[in-house]
Amino acid sequence: MDKAKKGDIVIISYITKSIKNKVIDSCKQSEKLIVGHRSSYPELSEAIIGMYPGDKKIIKIKQPYGPYKNSLVFDIDKIHLSDDLDPKTGDELLLHLKDKIVPVKVLGINDPIITIDANHLMAGKDMFMDFKLINII
């Protein structure tokens, strides 16, 4: 049985969790990836190298959703929202921004101004990945 190496196509199952142990994502069946390919997390590829099918690891991934950007926190006037919306602090909304639909979080309201955060909920935060190497193809 061979160990995984860079360039191998592997199948893994995984669960990702926040620092506070909240599940972010999971794939209990299987997901294919190429070890060392830029589409996977570098920490994951490094951890897979040298593993055998059936091996398990837990790794820390630094800011997988990028850094928190203060420029993505801004104020909008309530007049720009649909009439049927009555947002409250903490609500998560979908807004049309620059021809995209973007999930945002309401940080505060000073009627009619609403402060929103368009950062990903995990921006600036690390996560843990508990994974198992299922197979090397």
C-alpha positions in Angstrom: 0.0 0.0 0.0 1.4 3.4 -1.1 1.6 6.6 0.9 -0.1 9.7 -0.5 2.2 12.1 -2.3 1.9 15.4 -4.2 0.0 15.1 -7.4 -2.0 12.0 -6.2 -5.8 12.1 -6.6 -7.2 11.2 -3.3 -10.7 10.7 -1.7 -11.3 12.1 1.7 -14.2 12.5 4.1 -14.2 15.5 6.5 -15.9 17.7 9.0 -14.8 21.4 9.4 -15.5 23.2 12.6 -15.0 26.7 14.0 -12.7 27.4 16.9 -15.9 27.3 19.0 -16.6 23.7 17.7 -19.5 24.8 15.5 -19.8 22.6 12.3 -19.1 24.7 9.2 -19.2 22.0 6.5 -19.0 18.2 6.2 -18.6 15.6 3.6 -19.2 12.2 5.1 -19.3 10.3 1.8 -16.2 11.3 -0.2 -14.6 14.2 -2.0 -11.9 13.9 -4.6 -8.9 16.3 -4.6 -5.5 16.5 -6.1 -2.8 16.7 -3.4 -0.9 20.0 -3.7 -3.4 21.5 -6.2 -4.1 25.1 -5.5 -7.9 24.4 -5.2 -7.4 22.6 -1.9 -6.2 24.2 1.3 -2.4 24.1 1.5 -2.6 22.8 5.1 -4.7 19.9 3.9 -2.3 18.9 1.1 0.6 19.0 3.5 -1.2 16.9 6.0 -2.2 14.3 3.4 1.3 13.8 2.1 2.6 10.6 3.8 -0.8 9.3 4.9 -2.2 5.8 4.1 -5.8 5.1 3.2 -7.7 4.8 6.5 -5.5 7.3 8.3 -7.2 10.2 10.1 -6.0 13.6 11.1 -7.2 16.9 12.6 -5.6 20.0 11.2 -6.0 23.8 11.7 -6.6 25.9 8.6 -5.7 29.6 8.9 -8.4 32.0 7.7 -9.8 29.8 4.9 -12.4 32.5 4.0 -9.8 35.2 3.9 -9.1 38.1 6.3 -11.8 40.2 7.8 -12.1 43.4 5.8 -13.4 46.6 7.4 -14.2 47.9 3.9 -17.0 45.4 3.7 -18.8 47.0 6.7 -20.9 49.9 5.6 -24.1 51.8 6.1 -27.1 51.8 3.8 -30.3 53.7 3.9 -33.4 51.5 4.7 -35.0 53.0 1.6 -32.9 50.7 -0.5 -34.4 47.6 1.0 -37.7 45.9 0.0 -40.7 47.3 1.8 -41.5 43.9 3.3 -38.1 43.7 5.1 -37.9 44.8 8.7 -34.3 44.0 9.7 -33.2 43.6 13.2 -29.6 43.6 14.6 -28.1 40.2 14.1 -30.3 39.3 11.1 -28.7 37.8 8.0 -30.0 39.1 4.7 -29.4 38.6 1.0 -28.7 42.0 -0.8 -28.1 42.8 -4.4 -24.7 44.5 -4.4 -22.8 45.3 -7.7 -24.9 42.8 -9.7 -24.4 40.0 -7.2 -26.5 38.6 -4.4 -24.4 38.8 -1.3 -25.2 37.5 2.2 -24.8 40.2 4.8 -25.3 40.5 8.5 -27.1 43.5 10.2 -24.7 44.9 12.8 -26.8 47.8 13.9 -29.7 50.1 13.1 -30.0 53.8 13.6 -33.2 54.3 11.6 -33.2 54.9 8.7 -29.5 53.9 8.5 -28.5 50.2 8.7 -24.9 49.1 9.3 -24.2 45.8 7.5 -21.3 43.5 7.3 -20.7 41.8 3.9 -17.7 39.7 5.2 -18.1 35.9 5.2 -19.2 34.8 8.6 -15.8 32.9 9.0 -13.7 35.8 7.5 -10.6 36.4 9.7 -11.2 33.1 11.6 -9.4 29.8 11.6 -11.1 26.5 11.4 -10.3 22.8 12.2 -10.7 20.0 9.7 -11.2 16.5 11.0 -10.6 14.3 7.9 -10.0 10.7 6.9 -8.0 9.6 3.8 -10.4 7.1 2.2 -8.4 6.1 -0.9 -5.6 7.0 -3.3 -6.7 6.7 -6.9 
